[in-house]
Amino acid sequence: MLRVLARPLLASWFVYGGVQNALEPERNAGLIAPTVEPALKELGVEEVKAVDIVKVHGALTVALAASLALSRSPRASALGLAGLAGAKAVFAHPFWKETDPARREAEMELFLKDVSLVGGVLVAATAGHSARHIARKKAKKVKAKEKAVDAKATAKAAKSKKRAA
């Protein structure tokens, strides 16, 4: 029962942040530009800008968060969100580069918030299925097995009938 509430609640932060990034990428592009743009330049991908990366990150975050909230491929969705949140923590909040103690503290707080979200989605990724889901899956398997046995018996009977004729 808790999973029914927990996944959408966890996903809500990602949906909100993803929508903000997709609609207003300039807000966060400035945060990642000092770290990302030199790396892109070094890789020879100068036509990709920080704004584009933030837009794509936002769209992916919304898609994966919606999938997690609806419990559609929750493990894959949670692992994808963990990767995106981890990347955001490293590139948007590099507190280790800050020299001003107050700024460093603020960036560390934001970094740790993102890392905490990574932990949350990793827990969601490892959470098993509900008892109802397991029972439903087991019943489906039993029904499929019975159907296969019936089909085999029918085929065997048809084969015997054919031989007798």
N, C-alpha and C positions, 0 to 999 in steps of 0.2 A: 504493500500500500504506500509506503514512504517513497518508493521509486517513482510512483505516479506523480508525486509532488516535487520530489528532489530534482529530477532531471530538468523540468521546465524552469524551476527556480534558478538552478545553476546556469541554464542556458540564457536566461533573461539578460544577464549582464553582457554576455557576448553578443546577443542580438542588438541591444542598445548601442554598444560600442562599435559594432560592425556597421550599423546604419549610419552612425555619426561619421565614421571614417569614409564610407562610400559617398555620402552626400556632401561632406565638408572636409575633403582630404587635406586641404591647406593647413588646417589646425594642427595636424600631427606630422605633416611632411617636414616641417621645420625641426621637429624632434629627431627624426631619423636621418635627415640629410647629411649632417656632419659625419655620420658613421657609414651610411650606405653609399652615398654618391662617390666617394673616393674608391670604394671597393668595386663599384660598377665601372668606373673609369679604368681601373686597373685590369678588369676583365674584358675591356673593349666594348662595353654595352652602354655607351654614352647617351643613346637616344631614350633610354628608360630613365625616368625621373622619379624622385621620391614621392611625388604626388600620385604617380601611376601605381607605385607599389602600395601606397596606403589605400587607394581605391580597390585594388585587387584583394588586398588583405581584408578589407571591410566586407567585400562581397563574399569571399570564402568563409569568413567568420559567421556571417548571417546564415549562409546555407548550412554550414555544419551545426550551428547552434539550433536552427530550426529542426534539423534532423535529430539532434539529441533530445530536444524538447518533446518531439513526437515519438521518441523511442524507435526510430527507424535507423537501423545499423548503429545503435548507441555506442558500441565499442569503437568502431572506426571513426565515428563523429567525434567522440571524446579524445581519441588519440590525435586526430587532426587539429582539434582545438588546443590540445596541449602543445603541439608544435607551433601553432600560430601565436599563442600566448607567450611561450618561451622566447620566440624570436622577438616579439614586441618588447618583452622585458629587457632583453639584451640590447636591442637597437634603439629603443625609445628612452630608456632610463639608465644610461651608463654612468652610474653614480661614482664609479672608481676614477672617472676622468675629471670630476669636479674638484676644484681647489677651495672654493668657498664652503666653509663648514655647514652653514644654513642650507645652501643649495644642495650640498652633498646629502644632507639628512633628508631633504624633501624628495630627492631622486631615489634614495635608498628605500624610502617608504613606498613610493610608487612601484619600484622594482619588486619589492617584497609582496605587494598586493598582486602583481601579475604572477609571480612565482607561486603564491598561494592558490591562485586560480588554476595554475598548471596542476598543482596537487589535487585540487577538487575534481578536475576532469579526469585525472588519472584514477582516482577512486571510482568515479562513474564508469570508467572504461573497464575496471576489474569487477564491478558489481555484477553478480550473477543474475539470472532470470528469476522472475517471481515463481512461486509455487504453482500458480494457475497456468502460467506459460509452460512450465515443465510438464504438468499434467496433460495439457492440451496437446503438446508435442508428442508425448508418450502415447496418448490415445490415437493420434493420427498415424503413428508408426505401427501400432497394433492393427488398426483398420487396414492399412496398406499391406501388411503381412497376411492378414486373413483374405484379402482380395487376391493376392498372389497365389495363395494355397488353393482358393476356389478356382482360379483360372487354370492352374496346373491340373486340378482334378477334372475340370471340364475338358481340357485338351486330352487328357489321358482317356477319358470316357469316349470322346469322339474318335480317338485313334483305335480303341478296342472295337467300337461299333463298326468302324471302317474295315477292320481286319475280319470281323465276323461276316461282313456282307460279301 
